[in-house]
Amino acid sequence: MNKYELMFIIASKVSDEKREELIAKFKSYVESHKGTVEGVEKVGMKKFAYPIDFASEGYYVIFNMTMDPAEVDAMNKLMTITDGIVRQMFVKK
């Protein structure tokens, strides 16, 4: 089990309710795959340095977590195909 920091951006067009559902979905994904989430930081709406998919801002969320490296790859693939997720980045601590 390694420690990771996950930063992901939720599209600004996503409703507040759906945004909370996405955050809960990924938190439960980590916990259901024998990982732990030590902290969730909801940074909020921020402007992008450049347009992404014709959008100029998004809602940033940071997870501090412990997870198996094989599960990180699976979670990255899941996030890539999830509607509402603009970008994600895993950083090993």
Phi and psi restraints in degrees (range 20) as a CNS / XPLOR table:
assign (resid 1 and name C) (resid 2 and name N)
       (resid 2 and name CA) (resid 2 and name C) 1.0 -115.0 20.0 2
assign (resid 2 and name N) (resid 2 and name CA)
       (resid 2 and name C) (resid 3 and name N) 1.0 158.0 20.0 2
assign (resid 2 and name C) (resid 3 and name N)
       (resid 3 and name CA) (resid 3 and name C) 1.0 -91.2 20.0 2
assign (resid 3 and name N) (resid 3 and name CA)
       (resid 3 and name C) (resid 4 and name N) 1.0 136.0 20.0 2
assign (resid 3 and name C) (resid 4 and name N)
       (resid 4 and name CA) (resid 4 and name C) 1.0 -133.9 20.0 2
assign (resid 4 and name N) (resid 4 and name CA)
       (resid 4 and name C) (resid 5 and name N) 1.0 156.2 20.0 2
assign (resid 4 and name C) (resid 5 and name N)
       (resid 5 and name CA) (resid 5 and name C) 1.0 -117.6 20.0 2
assign (resid 5 and name N) (resid 5 and name CA)
       (resid 5 and name C) (resid 6 and name N) 1.0 124.5 20.0 2
assign (resid 5 and name C) (resid 6 and name N)
       (resid 6 and name CA) (resid 6 and name C) 1.0 -110.6 20.0 2
assign (resid 6 and name N) (resid 6 and name CA)
       (resid 6 and name C) (resid 7 and name N) 1.0 123.7 20.0 2
assign (resid 6 and name C) (resid 7 and name N)
       (resid 7 and name CA) (resid 7 and name C) 1.0 -116.0 20.0 2
assign (resid 7 and name N) (resid 7 and name CA)
       (resid 7 and name C) (resid 8 and name N) 1.0 126.7 20.0 2
assign (resid 7 and name C) (resid 8 and name N)
       (resid 8 and name CA) (resid 8 and name C) 1.0 -136.0 20.0 2
assign (resid 8 and name N) (resid 8 and name CA)
       (resid 8 and name C) (resid 9 and name N) 1.0 155.1 20.0 2
assign (resid 8 and name C) (resid 9 and name N)
       (resid 9 and name CA) (resid 9 and name C) 1.0 -116.4 20.0 2
assign (resid 9 and name N) (resid 9 and name CA)
       (resid 9 and name C) (resid 10 and name N) 1.0 127.8 20.0 2
assign (resid 9 and name C) (resid 10 and name N)
       (resid 10 and name CA) (resid 10 and name C) 1.0 -99.6 20.0 2
assign (resid 10 and name N) (resid 10 and name CA)
       (resid 10 and name C) (resid 11 and name N) 1.0 136.9 20.0 2
assign (resid 10 and name C) (resid 11 and name N)
       (resid 11 and name CA) (resid 11 and name C) 1.0 -57.7 20.0 2
assign (resid 11 and name N) (resid 11 and name CA)
       (resid 11 and name C) (resid 12 and name N) 1.0 144.1 20.0 2
assign (resid 11 and name C) (resid 12 and name N)
       (resid 12 and name CA) (resid 12 and name C) 1.0 -67.8 20.0 2
assign (resid 12 and name N) (resid 12 and name CA)
       (resid 12 and name C) (resid 13 and name N) 1.0 -23.4 20.0 2
assign (resid 12 and name C) (resid 13 and name N)
       (resid 13 and name CA) (resid 13 and name C) 1.0 -76.7 20.0 2
assign (resid 13 and name N) (resid 13 and name CA)
       (resid 13 and name C) (resid 14 and name N) 1.0 -10.0 20.0 2
assign (resid 13 and name C) (resid 14 and name N)
       (resid 14 and name CA) (resid 14 and name C) 1.0 -74.2 20.0 2
assign (resid 14 and name N) (resid 14 and name CA)
       (resid 14 and name C) (resid 15 and name N) 1.0 135.5 20.0 2
assign (resid 14 and name C) (resid 15 and name N)
       (resid 15 and name CA) (resid 15 and name C) 1.0 -68.4 20.0 2
assign (resid 15 and name N) (resid 15 and name CA)
       (resid 15 and name C) (resid 16 and name N) 1.0 160.9 20.0 2
assign (resid 15 and name C) (resid 16 and name N)
       (resid 16 and name CA) (resid 16 and name C) 1.0 -59.5 20.0 2
assign (resid 16 and name N) (resid 16 and name CA)
       (resid 16 and name C) (resid 17 and name N) 1.0 -41.0 20.0 2
assign (resid 16 and name C) (resid 17 and name N)
       (resid 17 and name CA) (resid 17 and name C) 1.0 -64.6 20.0 2
assign (resid 17 and name N) (resid 17 and name CA)
       (resid 17 and name C) (resid 18 and name N) 1.0 -46.1 20.0 2
assign (resid 17 and name C) (resid 18 and name N)
       (resid 18 and name CA) (resid 18 and name C) 1.0 -66.1 20.0 2
assign (resid 18 and name N) (resid 18 and name CA)
       (resid 18 and name C) (resid 19 and name N) 1.0 -35.3 20.0 2
assign (resid 18 and name C) (resid 19 and name N)
       (resid 19 and name CA) (resid 19 and name C) 1.0 -61.3 20.0 2
assign (resid 19 and name N) (resid 19 and name CA)
       (resid 19 and name C) (resid 20 and name N) 1.0 -46.4 20.0 2
assign (resid 19 and name C) (resid 20 and name N)
       (resid 20 and name CA) (resid 20 and name C) 1.0 -64.3 20.0 2
assign (resid 20 and name N) (resid 20 and name CA)
       (resid 20 and name C) (resid 21 and name N) 1.0 -34.9 20.0 2
assign (resid 20 and name C) (resid 21 and name N)
       (resid 21 and name CA) (resid 21 and name C) 1.0 -64.5 20.0 2
assign (resid 21 and name N) (resid 21 and name CA)
       (resid 21 and name C) (resid 22 and name N) 1.0 -41.0 20.0 2
assign (resid 21 and name C) (resid 22 and name N)
       (resid 22 and name CA) (resid 22 and name C) 1.0 -64.8 20.0 2
assign (resid 22 and name N) (resid 22 and name CA)
       (resid 22 and name C) (resid 23 and name N) 1.0 -42.8 20.0 2
assign (resid 22 and name C) (resid 23 and name N)
       (resid 23 and name CA) (resid 23 and name C) 1.0 -62.7 20.0 2
assign (resid 23 and name N) (resid 23 and name CA)
       (resid 23 and name C) (resid 24 and name N) 1.0 -44.9 20.0 2
assign (resid 23 and name C) (resid 24 and name N)
       (resid 24 and name CA) (resid 24 and name C) 1.0 -64.9 20.0 2
assign (resid 24 and name N) (resid 24 and name CA)
       (resid 24 and name C) (resid 25 and name N) 1.0 -36.6 20.0 2
assign (resid 24 and name C) (resid 25 and name N)
       (resid 25 and name CA) (resid 25 and name C) 1.0 -61.8 20.0 2
assign (resid 25 and name N) (resid 25 and name CA)
       (resid 25 and name C) (resid 26 and name N) 1.0 -46.4 20.0 2
assign (resid 25 and name C) (resid 26 and name N)
       (resid 26 and name CA) (resid 26 and name C) 1.0 -75.2 20.0 2
assign (resid 26 and name N) (resid 26 and name CA)
       (resid 26 and name C) (resid 27 and name N) 1.0 -30.7 20.0 2
assign (resid 26 and name C) (resid 27 and name N)
       (resid 27 and name CA) (resid 27 and name C) 1.0 -65.3 20.0 2
assign (resid 27 and name N) (resid 27 and name CA)
       (resid 27 and name C) (resid 28 and name N) 1.0 -44.5 20.0 2
assign (resid 27 and name C) (resid 28 and name N)
       (resid 28 and name CA) (resid 28 and name C) 1.0 -68.6 20.0 2
assign (resid 28 and name N) (resid 28 and name CA)
       (resid 28 and name C) (resid 29 and name N) 1.0 -30.3 20.0 2
assign (resid 28 and name C) (resid 29 and name N)
       (resid 29 and name CA) (resid 29 and name C) 1.0 -61.6 20.0 2
assign (resid 29 and name N) (resid 29 and name CA)
       (resid 29 and name C) (resid 30 and name N) 1.0 -47.1 20.0 2
assign (resid 29 and name C) (resid 30 and name N)
       (resid 30 and name CA) (resid 30 and name C) 1.0 -60.0 20.0 2
assign (resid 30 and name N) (resid 30 and name CA)
       (resid 30 and name C) (resid 31 and name N) 1.0 -47.5 20.0 2
assign (resid 30 and name C) (resid 31 and name N)
       (resid 31 and name CA) (resid 31 and name C) 1.0 -68.1 20.0 2
assign (resid 31 and name N) (resid 31 and name CA)
       (resid 31 and name C) (resid 32 and name N) 1.0 -32.6 20.0 2
assign (resid 31 and name C) (resid 32 and name N)
       (resid 32 and name CA) (resid 32 and name C) 1.0 -76.5 20.0 2
assign (resid 32 and name N) (resid 32 and name CA)
       (resid 32 and name C) (resid 33 and name N) 1.0 -15.5 20.0 2
assign (resid 32 and name C) (resid 33 and name N)
       (resid 33 and name CA) (resid 33 and name C) 1.0 -107.2 20.0 2
assign (resid 33 and name N) (resid 33 and name CA)
       (resid 33 and name C) (resid 34 and name N) 1.0 35.8 20.0 2
assign (resid 33 and name C) (resid 34 and name N)
       (resid 34 and name CA) (resid 34 and name C) 1.0 62.2 20.0 2
assign (resid 34 and name N) (resid 34 and name CA)
       (resid 34 and name C) (resid 35 and name N) 1.0 28.3 20.0 2
assign (resid 34 and name C) (resid 35 and name N)
       (resid 35 and name CA) (resid 35 and name C) 1.0 -108.0 20.0 2
assign (resid 35 and name N) (resid 35 and name CA)
       (resid 35 and name C) (resid 36 and name N) 1.0 173.4 20.0 2
assign (resid 35 and name C) (resid 36 and name N)
       (resid 36 and name CA) (resid 36 and name C) 1.0 -132.1 20.0 2
assign (resid 36 and name N) (resid 36 and name CA)
       (resid 36 and name C) (resid 37 and name N) 1.0 144.9 20.0 2
assign (resid 36 and name C) (resid 37 and name N)
       (resid 37 and name CA) (resid 37 and name C) 1.0 -107.5 20.0 2
assign (resid 37 and name N) (resid 37 and name CA)
       (resid 37 and name C) (resid 38 and name N) 1.0 111.7 20.0 2
assign (resid 37 and name C) (resid 38 and name N)
       (resid 38 and name CA) (resid 38 and name C) 1.0 -79.6 20.0 2
assign (resid 38 and name N) (resid 38 and name CA)
       (resid 38 and name C) (resid 39 and name N) 1.0 -30.6 20.0 2
assign (resid 38 and name C) (resid 39 and name N)
       (resid 39 and name CA) (resid 39 and name C) 1.0 -159.2 20.0 2
assign (resid 39 and name N) (resid 39 and name CA)
       (resid 39 and name C) (resid 40 and name N) 1.0 146.5 20.0 2
assign (resid 39 and name C) (resid 40 and name N)
       (resid 40 and name CA) (resid 40 and name C) 1.0 -124.1 20.0 2
assign (resid 40 and name N) (resid 40 and name CA)
       (resid 40 and name C) (resid 41 and name N) 1.0 119.6 20.0 2
assign (resid 40 and name C) (resid 41 and name N)
       (resid 41 and name CA) (resid 41 and name C) 1.0 -113.9 20.0 2
assign (resid 41 and name N) (resid 41 and name CA)
       (resid 41 and name C) (resid 42 and name N) 1.0 115.6 20.0 2
assign (resid 41 and name C) (resid 42 and name N)
       (resid 42 and name CA) (resid 42 and name C) 1.0 -92.5 20.0 2
assign (resid 42 and name N) (resid 42 and name CA)
       (resid 42 and name C) (resid 43 and name N) 1.0 98.0 20.0 2
assign (resid 42 and name C) (resid 43 and name N)
       (resid 43 and name CA) (resid 43 and name C) 1.0 -69.5 20.0 2
assign (resid 43 and name N) (resid 43 and name CA)
       (resid 43 and name C) (resid 44 and name N) 1.0 -39.2 20.0 2
assign (resid 43 and name C) (resid 44 and name N)
       (resid 44 and name CA) (resid 44 and name C) 1.0 106.5 20.0 2
assign (resid 44 and name N) (resid 44 and name CA)
       (resid 44 and name C) (resid 45 and name N) 1.0 -169.7 20.0 2
assign (resid 44 and name C) (resid 45 and name N)
       (resid 45 and name CA) (resid 45 and name C) 1.0 -71.9 20.0 2
assign (resid 45 and name N) (resid 45 and name CA)
       (resid 45 and name C) (resid 46 and name N) 1.0 132.5 20.0 2
assign (resid 45 and name C) (resid 46 and name N)
       (resid 46 and name CA) (resid 46 and name C) 1.0 -139.2 20.0 2
assign (resid 46 and name N) (resid 46 and name CA)
       (resid 46 and name C) (resid 47 and name N) 1.0 148.5 20.0 2
assign (resid 46 and name C) (resid 47 and name N)
       (resid 47 and name CA) (resid 47 and name C) 1.0 -77.5 20.0 2
assign (resid 47 and name N) (resid 47 and name CA)
       (resid 47 and name C) (resid 48 and name N) 1.0 143.8 20.0 2
assign (resid 47 and name C) (resid 48 and name N)
       (resid 48 and name CA) (resid 48 and name C) 1.0 -81.1 20.0 2
assign (resid 48 and name N) (resid 48 and name CA)
       (resid 48 and name C) (resid 49 and name N) 1.0 154.9 20.0 2
assign (resid 48 and name C) (resid 49 and name N)
       (resid 49 and name CA) (resid 49 and name C) 1.0 -70.3 20.0 2
assign (resid 49 and name N) (resid 49 and name CA)
       (resid 49 and name C) (resid 50 and name N) 1.0 -28.2 20.0 2
assign (resid 49 and name C) (resid 50 and name N)
       (resid 50 and name CA) (resid 50 and name C) 1.0 -149.2 20.0 2
assign (resid 50 and name N) (resid 50 and name CA)
       (resid 50 and name C) (resid 51 and name N) 1.0 155.8 20.0 2
assign (resid 50 and name C) (resid 51 and name N)
       (resid 51 and name CA) (resid 51 and name C) 1.0 -63.4 20.0 2
assign (resid 51 and name N) (resid 51 and name CA)
       (resid 51 and name C) (resid 52 and name N) 1.0 137.6 20.0 2
assign (resid 51 and name C) (resid 52 and name N)
       (resid 52 and name CA) (resid 52 and name C) 1.0 -122.5 20.0 2
assign (resid 52 and name N) (resid 52 and name CA)
       (resid 52 and name C) (resid 53 and name N) 1.0 119.1 20.0 2
assign (resid 52 and name C) (resid 53 and name N)
       (resid 53 and name CA) (resid 53 and name C) 1.0 52.7 20.0 2
assign (resid 53 and name N) (resid 53 and name CA)
       (resid 53 and name C) (resid 54 and name N) 1.0 42.6 20.0 2
assign (resid 53 and name C) (resid 54 and name N)
       (resid 54 and name CA) (resid 54 and name C) 1.0 65.0 20.0 2
assign (resid 54 and name N) (resid 54 and name CA)
       (resid 54 and name C) (resid 55 and name N) 1.0 17.7 20.0 2
assign (resid 54 and name C) (resid 55 and name N)
       (resid 55 and name CA) (resid 55 and name C) 1.0 -110.1 20.0 2
assign (resid 55 and name N) (resid 55 and name CA)
       (resid 55 and name C) (resid 56 and name N) 1.0 150.8 20.0 2
assign (resid 55 and name C) (resid 56 and name N)
       (resid 56 and name CA) (resid 56 and name C) 1.0 -112.5 20.0 2
assign (resid 56 and name N) (resid 56 and name CA)
       (resid 56 and name C) (resid 57 and name N) 1.0 -5.2 20.0 2
assign (resid 56 and name C) (resid 57 and name N)
       (resid 57 and name CA) (resid 57 and name C) 1.0 -150.9 20.0 2
assign (resid 57 and name N) (resid 57 and name CA)
       (resid 57 and name C) (resid 58 and name N) 1.0 162.9 20.0 2
assign (resid 57 and name C) (resid 58 and name N)
       (resid 58 and name CA) (resid 58 and name C) 1.0 -157.1 20.0 2
assign (resid 58 and name N) (resid 58 and name CA)
       (resid 58 and name C) (resid 59 and name N) 1.0 169.0 20.0 2
assign (resid 58 and name C) (resid 59 and name N)
       (resid 59 and name CA) (resid 59 and name C) 1.0 -98.7 20.0 2
assign (resid 59 and name N) (resid 59 and name CA)
       (resid 59 and name C) (resid 60 and name N) 1.0 117.9 20.0 2
assign (resid 59 and name C) (resid 60 and name N)
       (resid 60 and name CA) (resid 60 and name C) 1.0 -92.6 20.0 2
assign (resid 60 and name N) (resid 60 and name CA)
       (resid 60 and name C) (resid 61 and name N) 1.0 137.9 20.0 2
assign (resid 60 and name C) (resid 61 and name N)
       (resid 61 and name CA) (resid 61 and name C) 1.0 -135.2 20.0 2
assign (resid 61 and name N) (resid 61 and name CA)
       (resid 61 and name C) (resid 62 and name N) 1.0 138.1 20.0 2
assign (resid 61 and name C) (resid 62 and name N)
       (resid 62 and name CA) (resid 62 and name C) 1.0 -123.5 20.0 2
assign (resid 62 and name N) (resid 62 and name CA)
       (resid 62 and name C) (resid 63 and name N) 1.0 128.0 20.0 2
assign (resid 62 and name C) (resid 63 and name N)
       (resid 63 and name CA) (resid 63 and name C) 1.0 -108.2 20.0 2
assign (resid 63 and name N) (resid 63 and name CA)
       (resid 63 and name C) (resid 64 and name N) 1.0 134.9 20.0 2
assign (resid 63 and name C) (resid 64 and name N)
       (resid 64 and name CA) (resid 64 and name C) 1.0 -104.3 20.0 2
assign (resid 64 and name N) (resid 64 and name CA)
       (resid 64 and name C) (resid 65 and name N) 1.0 121.1 20.0 2
assign (resid 64 and name C) (resid 65 and name N)
       (resid 65 and name CA) (resid 65 and name C) 1.0 -147.6 20.0 2
assign (resid 65 and name N) (resid 65 and name CA)
       (resid 65 and name C) (resid 66 and name N) 1.0 164.1 20.0 2
assign (resid 65 and name C) (resid 66 and name N)
       (resid 66 and name CA) (resid 66 and name C) 1.0 -119.2 20.0 2
assign (resid 66 and name N) (resid 66 and name CA)
       (resid 66 and name C) (resid 67 and name N) 1.0 130.0 20.0 2
assign (resid 66 and name C) (resid 67 and name N)
       (resid 67 and name CA) (resid 67 and name C) 1.0 -157.5 20.0 2
assign (resid 67 and name N) (resid 67 and name CA)
       (resid 67 and name C) (resid 68 and name N) 1.0 156.0 20.0 2
assign (resid 67 and name C) (resid 68 and name N)
       (resid 68 and name CA) (resid 68 and name C) 1.0 -70.1 20.0 2
assign (resid 68 and name N) (resid 68 and name CA)
       (resid 68 and name C) (resid 69 and name N) 1.0 136.1 20.0 2
assign (resid 68 and name C) (resid 69 and name N)
       (resid 69 and name CA) (resid 69 and name C) 1.0 -57.0 20.0 2
assign (resid 69 and name N) (resid 69 and name CA)
       (resid 69 and name C) (resid 70 and name N) 1.0 -35.6 20.0 2
assign (resid 69 and name C) (resid 70 and name N)
       (resid 70 and name CA) (resid 70 and name C) 1.0 -65.4 20.0 2
assign (resid 70 and name N) (resid 70 and name CA)
       (resid 70 and name C) (resid 71 and name N) 1.0 -36.2 20.0 2
assign (resid 70 and name C) (resid 71 and name N)
       (resid 71 and name CA) (resid 71 and name C) 1.0 -71.7 20.0 2
assign (resid 71 and name N) (resid 71 and name CA)
       (resid 71 and name C) (resid 72 and name N) 1.0 -27.1 20.0 2
assign (resid 71 and name C) (resid 72 and name N)
       (resid 72 and name CA) (resid 72 and name C) 1.0 -63.6 20.0 2
assign (resid 72 and name N) (resid 72 and name CA)
       (resid 72 and name C) (resid 73 and name N) 1.0 -42.6 20.0 2
assign (resid 72 and name C) (resid 73 and name N)
       (resid 73 and name CA) (resid 73 and name C) 1.0 -62.7 20.0 2
assign (resid 73 and name N) (resid 73 and name CA)
       (resid 73 and name C) (resid 74 and name N) 1.0 -41.5 20.0 2
assign (resid 73 and name C) (resid 74 and name N)
       (resid 74 and name CA) (resid 74 and name C) 1.0 -65.3 20.0 2
assign (resid 74 and name N) (resid 74 and name CA)
       (resid 74 and name C) (resid 75 and name N) 1.0 -40.8 20.0 2
assign (resid 74 and name C) (resid 75 and name N)
       (resid 75 and name CA) (resid 75 and name C) 1.0 -66.8 20.0 2
assign (resid 75 and name N) (resid 75 and name CA)
       (resid 75 and name C) (resid 76 and name N) 1.0 -37.7 20.0 2
assign (resid 75 and name C) (resid 76 and name N)
       (resid 76 and name CA) (resid 76 and name C) 1.0 -61.2 20.0 2
assign (resid 76 and name N) (resid 76 and name CA)
       (resid 76 and name C) (resid 77 and name N) 1.0 -43.1 20.0 2
assign (resid 76 and name C) (resid 77 and name N)
       (resid 77 and name CA) (resid 77 and name C) 1.0 -64.6 20.0 2
assign (resid 77 and name N) (resid 77 and name CA)
       (resid 77 and name C) (resid 78 and name N) 1.0 -40.9 20.0 2
assign (resid 77 and name C) (resid 78 and name N)
       (resid 78 and name CA) (resid 78 and name C) 1.0 -61.8 20.0 2
assign (resid 78 and name N) (resid 78 and name CA)
       (resid 78 and name C) (resid 79 and name N) 1.0 -44.0 20.0 2
assign (resid 78 and name C) (resid 79 and name N)
       (resid 79 and name CA) (resid 79 and name C) 1.0 -66.2 20.0 2
assign (resid 79 and name N) (resid 79 and name CA)
       (resid 79 and name C) (resid 80 and name N) 1.0 -33.5 20.0 2
assign (resid 79 and name C) (resid 80 and name N)
       (resid 80 and name CA) (resid 80 and name C) 1.0 -62.5 20.0 2
assign (resid 80 and name N) (resid 80 and name CA)
       (resid 80 and name C) (resid 81 and name N) 1.0 -35.9 20.0 2
assign (resid 80 and name C) (resid 81 and name N)
       (resid 81 and name CA) (resid 81 and name C) 1.0 -96.5 20.0 2
assign (resid 81 and name N) (resid 81 and name CA)
       (resid 81 and name C) (resid 82 and name N) 1.0 -0.7 20.0 2
assign (resid 81 and name C) (resid 82 and name N)
       (resid 82 and name CA) (resid 82 and name C) 1.0 -80.7 20.0 2
assign (resid 82 and name N) (resid 82 and name CA)
       (resid 82 and name C) (resid 83 and name N) 1.0 127.9 20.0 2
assign (resid 82 and name C) (resid 83 and name N)
       (resid 83 and name CA) (resid 83 and name C) 1.0 -65.7 20.0 2
assign (resid 83 and name N) (resid 83 and name CA)
       (resid 83 and name C) (resid 84 and name N) 1.0 137.9 20.0 2
assign (resid 83 and name C) (resid 84 and name N)
       (resid 84 and name CA) (resid 84 and name C) 1.0 99.9 20.0 2
assign (resid 84 and name N) (resid 84 and name CA)
       (resid 84 and name C) (resid 85 and name N) 1.0 -18.0 20.0 2
assign (resid 84 and name C) (resid 85 and name N)
       (resid 85 and name CA) (resid 85 and name C) 1.0 -92.1 20.0 2
assign (resid 85 and name N) (resid 85 and name CA)
       (resid 85 and name C) (resid 86 and name N) 1.0 121.0 20.0 2
assign (resid 85 and name C) (resid 86 and name N)
       (resid 86 and name CA) (resid 86 and name C) 1.0 -85.3 20.0 2
assign (resid 86 and name N) (resid 86 and name CA)
       (resid 86 and name C) (resid 87 and name N) 1.0 -51.4 20.0 2
assign (resid 86 and name C) (resid 87 and name N)
       (resid 87 and name CA) (resid 87 and name C) 1.0 -148.4 20.0 2
assign (resid 87 and name N) (resid 87 and name CA)
       (resid 87 and name C) (resid 88 and name N) 1.0 156.2 20.0 2
assign (resid 87 and name C) (resid 88 and name N)
       (resid 88 and name CA) (resid 88 and name C) 1.0 -145.6 20.0 2
assign (resid 88 and name N) (resid 88 and name CA)
       (resid 88 and name C) (resid 89 and name N) 1.0 152.4 20.0 2
assign (resid 88 and name C) (resid 89 and name N)
       (resid 89 and name CA) (resid 89 and name C) 1.0 -148.9 20.0 2
assign (resid 89 and name N) (resid 89 and name CA)
       (resid 89 and name C) (resid 90 and name N) 1.0 127.1 20.0 2
assign (resid 89 and name C) (resid 90 and name N)
       (resid 90 and name CA) (resid 90 and name C) 1.0 -102.0 20.0 2
assign (resid 90 and name N) (resid 90 and name CA)
       (resid 90 and name C) (resid 91 and name N) 1.0 134.0 20.0 2
assign (resid 90 and name C) (resid 91 and name N)
       (resid 91 and name CA) (resid 91 and name C) 1.0 -127.1 20.0 2
assign (resid 91 and name N) (resid 91 and name CA)
       (resid 91 and name C) (resid 92 and name N) 1.0 124.5 20.0 2
assign (resid 91 and name C) (resid 92 and name N)
       (resid 92 and name CA) (resid 92 and name C) 1.0 -78.0 20.0 2
assign (resid 92 and name N) (resid 92 and name CA)
       (resid 92 and name C) (resid 93 and name N) 1.0 130.4 20.0 2
